[in-house]
Amino acid sequence: MEQKDNRWLQHVILLTAPLLTVIDVFIVNIAVPSIKQSLQATDSEAELIIAAYLLGYASFQVTGSRAGDIYGRKRIFLWGMLLFVVTSCLCGVAPDPTTLIVARLLQGVSGAFMMPQSLAYVQVLFPLPHERTKAIGYVGITLGIASVLGQFLGGLFSGIDTVIAGWRFIFFINLPIGLVAFFTAKKYLVDTKQNTHERFDYQGVALFITALSCLIYPLTEGREKGYPLWSFAMIIISIALFVVFVFHQERKLAKQQHPLIDMRLFKIREFNIGLLLLTAYFIMHTSYLLVSTIYFQEGLHCTPFQTGLYFSIWGACFMLSSFLSIRLVNAFGKRPIQLAMIGMMIAYVIQLAYFNEQANPVAIIVVMLMMGLCGGMVLPTLINLALRKVPSHFAGIASGTYSTVQQTASSFGICLIGGLFFNVARSTNSVVMGFHVSVYAEIACLALGFILLMFMEDLKKKN
């Protein structure tokens, strides 16, 4: 009875995982120039400060979810949160770029162990479909708010001028929030069943992490180095390792052993389409946050603080429409999401027309309003679309797979569309031209997502 009475409190505590981990994906974007100047980092080291976190965070999501299945979700969540706080503080006190890069990698790994637990707990705390839809919606809201809040806080702290460099506060902010989350989780979070009789698939972990690392590293670092031969070689090796991994997992399942990923999960049609939709959306979402930040600062010559203020408009509108989206989707199904995607396309077209060497502040505010309102309608629903047909016994691995795909898609966005932006801006000597070309690519991703949404069962039917 205790779990039933305080389950929404437990859910709020668990939401600190997506809040903190996603903030730390985006908060560094605006702060990178300040970090480079303070630590005298090279462009390559600056790229690694971002890439190391994504690499650790994406590579260990599935491992973190299986650890929760076997050793208990509360234990893994607590250890993940504690280590995330410690590694965040190590980032904050880093004396040189190398230390910061290593600390960011460890920060990403620790975040990967706590993040899947917050999604998997939803299946445990909310067995009824309408409650689960609402709870997952709040996870989506948190993910969207965290991404925009990261942009704002990065600009805010980068502009602070004290004895301590302002960028260091972007990591120290995790200390009070993380400690509160740790102690409240320790007191109120109900533990889940442990399956200690299951053997951990260490071979599967090694294959999966190696394959994903061989994919993400060349994507994030290859552009900076002009895509040398080794970057293509690593991608080919990654594909081969993923094929080996799939055969390895299916063989373990046939022998009635416990694989890292139960491949039967991918027989769920809605889950597969949901992952494709998630990929298209996060390629667009992450790349836009990156290129628009650079365009505002280098194209329009906004300060980091001014850039952060613009994104705070997006964040406020996102928060408002996120809460409305849960009710609207329950009442009208997919239609509000489809209309919101069309609204985002219109916002992109406005940017192509009015965002040049100069941009009227009114036009910027209108675009931020539209992107926030429409994005807040779409993003919280993506998790529901992907996970609502997943049986409870697949909850942990489905959550880890979802988070892995989300972060890998973010890496794709930074590499493909971000790389397109940098290449065009460099070849034409025009940040504006690079921004416009990247917007066309983001419209294409959004259109693909719109088409995929048409093939998914209406949410209204589920409820």
Backbone hydrogen bonds, N-H to C=O, Kabsch-Sander energy under -0.5 kcal/mol:
donor,donor_aa,acceptor,acceptor_aa,energy
5,D,1,M,-2.2
6,N,2,E,-2.0
7,R,4,K,-0.5
10,Q,6,N,-2.3
11,H,7,R,-2.1
12,V,8,W,-2.1
13,I,9,L,-2.2
14,L,10,Q,-2.5
15,L,11,H,-1.6
16,T,13,I,-1.4
17,A,14,L,-1.7
19,L,15,L,-1.9
20,L,16,T,-2.5
21,T,17,A,-2.4
22,V,18,P,-1.8
23,I,19,L,-1.9
24,D,20,L,-1.9
25,V,22,V,-1.0
26,F,22,V,-1.4
27,I,23,I,-2.9
29,N,26,F,-1.0
30,I,26,F,-0.6
31,A,27,I,-0.8
32,V,28,V,-1.6
35,I,31,A,-2.4
36,K,32,V,-2.9
37,Q,33,P,-1.9
38,S,34,S,-2.5
39,L,35,I,-2.7
40,Q,36,K,-0.9
41,A,36,K,-1.4
46,A,42,T,-2.3
47,E,43,D,-2.2
48,L,44,S,-2.0
49,I,45,E,-1.6
50,I,46,A,-1.0
50,I,47,E,-0.5
51,A,47,E,-2.9
52,A,48,L,-3.0
53,Y,49,I,-0.6
54,L,50,I,-1.6
55,L,51,A,-2.8
56,G,52,A,-2.3
57,Y,53,Y,-2.8
58,A,54,L,-2.7
59,S,55,L,-2.1
60,F,56,G,-1.2
61,Q,58,A,-0.9
64,G,60,F,-2.6
65,S,61,Q,-2.1
66,R,62,V,-2.2
67,A,63,T,-2.2
68,G,64,G,-1.8
69,D,65,S,-1.7
70,I,66,R,-2.2
71,Y,67,A,-3.0
72,G,68,G,-1.3
76,I,72,G,-1.8
77,F,73,R,-2.5
78,L,74,K,-2.6
79,W,75,R,-2.3
80,G,76,I,-2.6
81,M,77,F,-2.6
82,L,78,L,-2.5
83,L,79,W,-2.5
84,F,80,G,-2.0
85,V,81,M,-2.1
86,V,82,L,-2.1
87,T,83,L,-2.7
88,S,84,F,-1.9
89,C,85,V,-2.0
90,L,86,V,-1.9
91,C,87,T,-2.0
92,G,88,S,-2.0
93,V,89,C,-1.5
94,A,91,C,-1.0
100,L,96,D,-1.9
101,I,97,P,-2.5
102,V,98,T,-2.3
103,A,99,T,-2.6
104,R,100,L,-2.4
105,L,101,I,-2.0
106,L,102,V,-2.2
107,Q,103,A,-2.3
108,G,104,R,-2.3
109,V,105,L,-2.0
110,S,106,L,-2.4
111,G,107,Q,-2.2
112,A,108,G,-1.8
113,F,109,V,-0.9
113,F,110,S,-0.6
114,M,110,S,-1.1
115,M,111,G,-2.4
118,S,114,M,-0.9
118,S,115,M,-0.8
119,L,115,M,-0.9
120,A,116,P,-2.5
121,Y,117,Q,-2.4
122,V,119,L,-0.8
123,Q,119,L,-0.6
123,Q,120,A,-0.8
124,V,120,A,-0.8
125,L,121,Y,-3.1
126,F,122,V,-2.3
132,R,128,L,-2.6
133,T,129,P,-2.4
134,K,130,H,-1.5
135,A,131,E,-2.6
136,I,132,R,-2.9
137,G,133,T,-1.9
138,Y,134,K,-1.5
139,V,135,A,-1.3
140,G,136,I,-2.2
141,I,137,G,-2.3
142,T,138,Y,-2.3
143,L,139,V,-2.3
144,G,140,G,-2.2
145,I,141,I,-2.7
146,A,142,T,-2.6
147,S,143,L,-1.8
148,V,144,G,-1.7
149,L,145,I,-3.3
150,G,146,A,-2.3
151,Q,147,S,-1.1
152,F,148,V,-2.0
153,L,149,L,-3.1
154,G,150,G,-2.2
155,G,151,Q,-1.6
156,L,152,F,-2.5
157,F,153,L,-2.9
158,S,154,G,-1.6
159,G,155,G,-1.0
160,I,157,F,-1.2
162,T,160,I,-0.6
162,T,164,I,-0.7
166,G,160,I,-0.8
168,R,165,A,-1.5
169,F,166,G,-1.5
170,I,167,W,-1.3
171,F,168,R,-1.2
172,F,168,R,-1.7
173,I,169,F,-1.6
174,N,171,F,-1.3
175,L,172,F,-1.5
177,I,173,I,-1.1
178,G,174,N,-2.6
179,L,175,L,-2.2
180,V,176,P,-2.1
181,A,177,I,-2.3
182,F,178,G,-2.4
183,F,179,L,-2.4
184,T,180,V,-2.2
185,A,181,A,-2.2
186,K,182,F,-2.3
187,K,183,F,-1.4
188,Y,184,T,-2.9
189,L,185,A,-1.9
195,N,69,D,-0.6
195,N,70,I,-1.0
198,E,195,N,-2.1
202,Y,200,F,-1.8
205,V,201,D,-2.3
206,A,202,Y,-2.4
207,L,203,Q,-2.4
208,F,204,G,-2.8
209,I,205,V,-2.7
210,T,206,A,-2.0
211,A,207,L,-2.5
212,L,208,F,-2.7
213,S,209,I,-2.5
214,C,210,T,-2.3
215,L,211,A,-0.7
215,L,212,L,-0.5
216,I,212,L,-2.9
217,Y,213,S,-2.3
219,L,215,L,-1.1
220,T,216,I,-2.3
221,E,217,Y,-2.7
222,G,218,P,-1.7
225,K,221,E,-1.2
226,G,223,R,-1.5
227,Y,222,G,-4.2
231,S,228,P,-1.0
232,F,228,P,-1.0
233,A,229,L,-2.2
234,M,230,W,-2.4
235,I,231,S,-1.5
236,I,232,F,-2.2
237,I,233,A,-2.5
238,S,234,M,-2.4
239,I,235,I,-2.2
240,A,236,I,-2.2
241,L,237,I,-2.5
242,F,238,S,-2.3
243,V,239,I,-2.0
244,V,240,A,-2.2
245,F,241,L,-2.7
246,V,242,F,-2.3
247,F,243,V,-2.1
248,H,244,V,-2.5
249,Q,245,F,-2.6
250,E,246,V,-2.5
251,R,247,F,-2.2
252,K,248,H,-1.9
253,L,249,Q,-2.1
254,A,250,E,-2.3
255,K,251,R,-1.5
256,Q,253,L,-1.7
257,Q,252,K,-3.0
263,M,261,I,-0.8
265,L,262,D,-2.2
266,F,263,M,-1.2
267,K,264,R,-1.7
268,I,265,L,-1.4
269,R,267,K,-0.8
272,N,268,I,-1.9
273,I,269,R,-2.5
274,G,270,E,-2.3
275,L,271,F,-2.0
276,L,272,N,-1.8
277,L,273,I,-2.6
278,L,274,G,-2.5
279,T,275,L,-2.3
280,A,276,L,-2.3
281,Y,277,L,-2.4
282,F,278,L,-2.7
283,I,279,T,-2.0
284,M,280,A,-1.5
285,H,281,Y,-3.2
286,T,282,F,-2.2
287,S,283,I,-1.4
288,Y,284,M,-2.2
289,L,285,H,-1.9
290,L,286,T,-1.6
291,V,287,S,-2.9
292,S,288,Y,-2.6
293,T,289,L,-1.0
294,I,290,L,-1.9
295,Y,291,V,-2.6
296,F,292,S,-2.7
297,Q,293,T,-1.8
298,E,294,I,-3.4
299,G,294,I,-0.7
299,G,295,Y,-1.7
300,L,295,Y,-2.0
302,C,296,F,-2.8
307,T,303,T,-2.6
308,G,304,P,-2.4
309,L,305,F,-2.1
310,Y,306,Q,-2.0
311,F,307,T,-1.9
312,S,308,G,-1.3
313,I,309,L,-1.1
313,I,310,Y,-0.6
314,W,310,Y,-1.3
315,G,311,F,-2.6
316,A,312,S,-2.4
317,C,313,I,-2.2
318,F,314,W,-2.8
319,M,315,G,-2.4
320,L,316,A,-1.9
321,S,317,C,-2.5
322,S,318,F,-2.1
323,F,319,M,-1.5
324,L,320,L,-1.4
325,S,321,S,-2.2
326,I,322,S,-1.0
327,R,323,F,-0.8
328,L,324,L,-2.6
329,V,325,S,-2.9
330,N,326,I,-1.6
331,A,327,R,-1.8
332,F,328,L,-3.2
333,G,329,V,-2.1
335,R,332,F,-1.1
337,I,334,K,-0.8
338,Q,334,K,-2.3
339,L,335,R,-2.5
340,A,336,P,-2.0
341,M,337,I,-2.2
342,I,338,Q,-1.9
343,G,339,L,-2.2
344,M,340,A,-2.1
345,M,341,M,-1.9
346,I,342,I,-2.0
347,A,343,G,-1.9
348,Y,344,M,-2.1
349,V,345,M,-2.1
350,I,346,I,-2.2
351,Q,347,A,-1.6
352,L,348,Y,-2.0
353,A,349,V,-1.6
354,Y,350,I,-2.6
355,F,351,Q,-2.3
356,N,354,Y,-1.0
356,N,358,Q,-1.6
363,A,360,N,-0.6
364,I,360,N,-2.0
365,I,361,P,-2.5
366,V,362,V,-2.5
367,V,363,A,-2.3
368,M,364,I,-2.6
369,L,365,I,-2.5
370,M,366,V,-2.5
371,M,367,V,-3.1
372,G,368,M,-2.3
373,L,369,L,-2.6
374,C,370,M,-2.6
375,G,371,M,-2.3
376,G,372,G,-2.3
377,M,373,L,-0.8
378,V,374,C,-1.4
379,L,375,G,-2.5
381,T,378,V,-1.2
382,L,378,V,-0.8
382,L,379,L,-1.1
383,I,379,L,-0.6
384,N,380,P,-0.7
385,L,381,T,-2.5
386,A,382,L,-1.7
387,L,383,I,-2.6
388,R,384,N,-2.0
390,V,387,L,-1.4
394,F,391,P,-1.7
395,A,392,S,-1.7
398,A,394,F,-2.6
399,S,395,A,-2.0
400,G,396,G,-2.1
401,T,397,I,-2.4
402,Y,398,A,-2.6
403,S,399,S,-2.4
404,T,400,G,-2.2
405,V,401,T,-2.6
406,Q,402,Y,-2.4
407,Q,403,S,-2.3
408,T,404,T,-2.5
409,A,405,V,-2.6
410,S,406,Q,-1.8
411,S,407,Q,-2.0
412,F,408,T,-2.4
413,G,409,A,-2.6
414,I,410,S,-2.3
415,C,411,S,-2.7
416,L,412,F,-3.4
417,I,412,F,-0.6
417,I,413,G,-0.7
418,G,413,G,-2.2
419,G,415,C,-1.1
420,L,416,L,-1.9
421,F,417,I,-2.4
422,F,418,G,-2.3
423,N,419,G,-2.6
424,V,420,L,-2.4
425,A,421,F,-2.6
426,R,422,F,-2.3
427,S,423,N,-2.6
428,T,424,V,-2.4
429,N,425,A,-0.7
430,S,425,A,-1.0
434,G,430,S,-1.8
435,F,431,V,-2.3
436,H,432,V,-2.5
437,V,433,M,-2.3
438,S,434,G,-2.0
439,V,435,F,-2.0
440,Y,436,H,-1.8
441,A,437,V,-1.7
442,E,438,S,-2.2
443,I,439,V,-2.3
444,A,440,Y,-1.8
445,C,441,A,-1.9
446,L,442,E,-2.1
447,A,443,I,-2.4
448,L,444,A,-2.1
449,G,445,C,-2.2
450,F,446,L,-2.1
451,I,447,A,-2.1
452,L,448,L,-2.4
453,L,449,G,-2.2
454,M,450,F,-1.0
454,M,451,I,-0.6
455,F,451,I,-0.6
455,F,452,L,-1.3
456,M,453,L,-1.3
461,K,458,D,-0.9
462,K,458,D,-0.9
463,N,459,L,-1.4
